[in-house]
Amino acid sequence: MTGNMKKQNKKGGSKPLNKAGEELRKNLPFLKLIYISLFVNLLVLLFLFFFRGKIPPEVPLYYGFPEGESQLTNKSGLYLPAVVSIAVIVINSLITYFSRDEFIKKTLIIVSFAITFLSAITTVKIFFLVGSY
């Protein structure tokens, strides 16, 4: 290959990525919040995975139910808040990507971040409440 062909390949190969990145940044406001939310959820999932031996077989998760056994779930139920939070982020990001209203876009992203924040706090508090460390 000649020097000109290498330059053309580099330029031609990077343009679609730049256009896609620009389009994503244009259609998704607060893109950093989406990345932070996904990162926090992955950290919570990894935290639970590595410390699963320190969690008892049953943990309280469903605080809205009547007091007693109905509030309990097995220890794999602690993954539920983070997984639901990731699902909300994906759904809200898809809605945001195709929406035209800027207020709706920003609101959905901020709501996704808030859900991540609250689910992470809930999961970590439950772990420190019942975990044996």
Secondary structure, DSSP 8 states (H G I E B T S, - for coil): --HHHHHHHHHHHHHHHHHHHHHHHHHSTTHHHHHHHHHHHHHHHHHHHHTGGGS-SEEE--TTS-SSGGGEEEGGGGGHHHHHHHHHHHHHHHHHHH---HHHHHHHHHHHHHHHHHHHHHHHHHHHHH---
